Amino acid sequence: GARHVERPSVDLTMDGPVGDRLFCLVDPARGRVIRTVENPTLMLTTAMWVDGVLTATLPGAVVEGVPGLTGVTRTVDYWERRVRLEVVDGPWAEAYSSFLGRDVVLARAGGGDVVYGASVSLITSGSVGELSRRVGTPVLDAQLRATFTVHTDEPHVEDGWIGRRLMLGEAEVEVRGAIARCRVIDLDPVTGRGRTEGLKSLADYRRQDNELVFGVDAVVTRAGRVQVGDAVRPG
């Protein structure tokens, strides 16, 4: 739920990008994982997981350390799916509780447990350009919060990738389907405030099975590193 962060490279394992959605915030009173759509100020925060050290940067505070697993588990709701998470010991719960104004705990998830769809998501620059044209103002890649942005001239070529395998750098993925979208795509990726009306535009031309869709998701079929500038080619 934190700010989308650009990286020069990503290591894909069979579970997905290393460190991606490994930790999440849980609302113990409601028994569910915190949702960005309901807590857009989370975009004012960033989280980095490097060599076992978790660093969270919040307005006015930086908290970091090695998360301690407590052995305490909670089974909570994640978008109407029950997931079992392990509570993490450290300074993060207090910092985020103070920031959000209510009690939350930090928990560690298993691979893919707190991912809405498949573990890897892809959008294309051609599609972002088409959405921007329809909205009437530039839509930023970061608003779509995808794992990878693939540079294309033609919009929505990714629709043709569904059911196919693609090589991304050293890794290979199998594209599963279109990604259903919510109003998070219209929030400024830095401030969390409303920025565009992209969801309204998707309703005009990207409706599929009563969902508004943009981009595709995929599962990893061969682990490897993907770097900015790597070619995307058939697997």
C-alpha positions in Angstrom: 0.0 0.0 0.0 3.0 2.3 0.2 4.3 4.5 -2.7 5.2 2.8 -5.9 9.0 2.8 -6.2 11.0 2.6 -9.5 13.9 0.2 -9.5 16.8 -0.4 -11.9 16.3 -4.2 -11.7 14.0 -6.8 -10.2 14.8 -10.4 -9.3 11.9 -12.7 -10.1 11.5 -16.0 -8.2 8.8 -18.5 -8.9 6.8 -16.7 -6.2 7.2 -13.3 -7.9 9.4 -10.2 -7.4 11.8 -10.6 -4.5 10.4 -8.6 -1.5 7.3 -7.5 -3.2 4.3 -7.6 -0.8 6.3 -9.6 1.6 5.0 -7.5 4.5 1.6 -5.9 5.0 -0.3 -3.8 7.6 -3.2 -5.5 9.3 -6.1 -3.8 11.1 -6.6 -6.1 14.1 -10.0 -4.6 15.0 -11.5 -5.3 11.6 -9.5 -8.5 11.0 -8.2 -7.6 7.5 -5.3 -6.3 5.6 -5.2 -2.5 5.2 -6.4 -1.3 1.8 -4.7 1.5 0.0 -8.0 2.6 -1.6 -9.3 3.3 1.9 -5.9 4.7 3.2 -4.5 6.7 0.3 -2.1 8.6 2.7 0.0 5.4 2.7 1.4 6.8 -0.6 3.2 9.3 1.5 5.3 6.4 2.9 7.9 4.2 1.3 9.2 0.8 2.2 12.5 -0.9 1.2 13.6 -4.5 1.9 17.3 -4.9 1.3 19.5 -7.7 2.7 17.0 -8.6 5.4 16.6 -5.0 6.6 13.2 -3.3 6.3 13.3 0.5 6.1 10.0 2.4 6.2 10.1 6.1 5.6 7.0 8.1 6.9 6.5 11.8 7.2 8.8 12.9 9.9 10.1 9.4 10.8 12.4 6.6 9.4 12.1 3.2 11.1 14.3 0.3 10.1 15.6 -3.0 11.4 15.5 -6.7 10.9 11.9 -7.9 11.4 11.6 -10.4 14.2 9.1 -13.2 13.6 7.0 -13.7 16.7 5.4 -17.0 15.9 2.0 -15.3 16.4 -0.3 -15.8 13.4 -3.5 -14.2 12.3 -6.0 -15.3 9.7 -7.5 -12.2 8.2 -9.4 -11.0 5.2 -7.6 -9.9 2.0 -10.2 -8.8 -0.5 -12.7 -11.5 0.5 -10.0 -14.1 0.7 -8.7 -15.6 4.0 -4.9 -15.4 4.4 -2.7 -16.5 7.3 0.0 -14.1 8.2 2.7 -14.0 10.9 2.9 -10.9 13.1 6.3 -9.1 13.0 8.1 -7.6 16.0 9.8 -4.2 15.6 9.2 -0.5 15.5 6.9 -0.4 12.4 3.5 -1.1 14.1 3.9 1.9 16.4 5.1 4.2 13.6 2.3 3.3 11.2 -0.3 3.3 14.0 0.7 6.9 14.9 0.7 7.9 11.2 -2.7 6.4 10.4 -4.3 7.3 13.7 -5.4 3.8 14.7 -3.8 0.6 15.8 -2.3 -1.6 13.1 0.3 -4.4 13.2 2.9 -5.4 10.6 2.8 -9.0 9.4 4.7 -11.1 7.0 3.0 -13.0 4.2 3.8 -16.0 2.2 4.5 -15.8 -1.5 1.5 -14.3 -3.3 -0.8 -14.3 -0.3 -1.5 -10.5 -0.4 -1.4 -10.0 -4.2 -4.8 -9.2 -5.7 -4.1 -11.2 -8.9 -1.0 -13.0 -10.1 2.4 -12.1 -8.8 3.6 -10.1 -11.8 1.8 -7.2 -13.5 2.5 -5.6 -16.9 1.3 -2.4 -18.6 2.5 -0.8 -21.8 3.4 2.7 -22.6 1.1 2.6 -25.6 -1.9 1.8 -23.3 -0.9 4.5 -20.8 -0.8 7.0 -23.7 -4.2 6.0 -24.9 -5.7 6.3 -21.5 -4.1 9.7 -21.1 -5.6 10.8 -24.4 -9.0 9.7 -23.3 -8.7 11.3 -19.8 -7.4 14.5 -21.3 -4.4 14.7 -19.0 -1.2 12.6 -18.6 -1.7 9.5 -16.6 1.6 8.5 -14.8 2.9 4.9 -15.1 3.2 4.9 -11.3 -0.6 5.4 -10.9 -1.1 1.9 -12.4 1.4 0.4 -9.9 2.6 -2.3 -12.2 5.6 -4.5 -11.8 6.8 -3.7 -15.3 6.0 -1.0 -17.9 6.8 -2.3 -21.5 7.4 0.3 -24.1 5.1 0.0 -27.1 3.7 2.2 -29.8 0.4 0.5 -30.1 -2.1 0.6 -27.2 -3.3 -2.6 -25.5 -1.1 -5.0 -27.4 -0.8 -6.8 -24.0 -4.3 -8.1 -24.5 -2.8 -10.4 -27.1 -0.3 -11.8 -24.6 -2.9 -13.6 -22.5 -2.2 -17.3 -22.5 1.3 -16.8 -23.9 4.8 -16.9 -22.3 7.1 -14.0 -22.5 10.8 -13.6 -21.8 11.6 -10.6 -19.6 15.4 -10.3 -19.4 16.6 -13.6 -17.8 13.1 -14.5 -16.6 10.1 -16.0 -18.2 6.4 -15.3 -17.3 3.1 -16.8 -18.5 0.4 -14.1 -18.9 -2.8 -15.1 -17.2 -5.4 -12.4 -17.7 -6.5 -8.8 -17.6 -6.2 -6.8 -14.3 -9.4 -5.5 -12.7 -8.9 -1.9 -11.6 -10.3 0.3 -8.7 -10.1 4.0 -8.0 -6.5 3.8 -6.7 -5.4 4.3 -10.3 -6.7 7.9 -10.1 -4.6 8.8 -7.1 -1.4 10.8 -7.3 1.3 8.3 -6.7 3.2 10.6 -4.4 0.5 12.4 -2.4 -2.4 10.0 -2.5 -4.8 12.8 -3.5 -7.1 12.5 -6.5 -5.4 13.3 -9.7 -7.2 12.0 -12.8 -10.5 10.3 -13.9 -9.0 7.3 -15.5 -11.5 4.8 -14.0 -14.3 6.8 -15.6 -12.5 6.6 -18.9 -11.9 2.8 -18.6 -15.7 2.4 -18.1 -16.2 3.9 -21.6 -13.9 1.4 -23.4 -12.3 -1.2 -21.1 -15.2 -3.1 -19.5 -14.8 -6.9 -19.3 -17.2 -9.2 -17.4 -18.4 -6.3 -15.3 -14.9 -5.3 -14.4 -12.9 -2.3 -15.6 -9.6 -3.7 -16.8 -6.1 -2.3 -17.7 -2.9 -4.3 -18.2 -2.3 -8.0 -17.6 -1.0 -10.2 -14.8 1.3 -13.2 -15.1 3.0 -16.0 -13.1 6.7 -16.7 -13.2 7.7 -19.8 -15.1 11.5 -19.2 -15.1 13.3 -17.2 -12.4 15.8 -14.5 -13.3 16.8 -10.9 -13.2 14.9 -8.2 -15.2 16.7 -4.9 -15.8 15.4 -1.6 -17.2 16.0 -1.7 -20.9 15.7 -5.5 -21.3 13.8 -6.7 -24.3 10.5 -8.4 -24.1 10.2 -11.3 -26.5 8.1 -14.5 -26.9 9.0 -17.3 -24.5 
